[in-house]
Amino acid sequence: MKMRKLGELEVTEIGMGCMGFSHGYGAVPEESYSIEAIRKAHDFGCNFFDTAEVYGMQQFEKGHNERLVGKAIEPFRKDVILATKLHIETEEPKLDGSLYNTIRRHLEASMEKRGPTTLTFTICTGSIPIFRWRM
């Protein structure tokens, strides 16, 4: 598969958006099907996968999709570029004491769901500006 530069990262031209495994496009497939599909994409050379903490939140729980993707990439997690999105409610930084604390809390929860892996980049949605974070 052809590669492209995304900043200093090298990603496959075709990435896999994983939202449909948790909601959004009709019936949600069985977990085993979703895991198999993600692993097949990797077998075909895909190294770029996209998830978000809110995918599947209405039908399942917050972090459903991240947990699913983490389970699917477990055998090859060091070989992939993983993108996730955090949804930060306006009042959260005030409740947490700072935006830093809020982002850290969201990222720690995301890492717990995905398993031990390098999160390559995160996008914050809502009223929070987009930026890059490395852990």
Sequence and secondary structure as in RCSB ss.txt:
>XXXX:A:sequence
MKMRKLGELEVTEIGMGCMGFSHGYGAVPEESYSIEAIRKAHDFGCNFFDTAEVYGMQQFEKGHNERLVGKAIEP
FRKDVILATKLHIETEEPKLDGSLYNTIRRHLEASMEKRGPTTLTFTICTGSIPIFRWRM
>XXXX:A:secstr
  EEEETTEEEESS EE GGGTSSSSS   HHHHHHHHHHHHHTT  EEE  TTTTTTTS TTHHHHHHHHHHGG
GGGG EEEEEEEE TTHHHHHSSHHHHHHHHHHHHHHHH S    EEEEEESS       
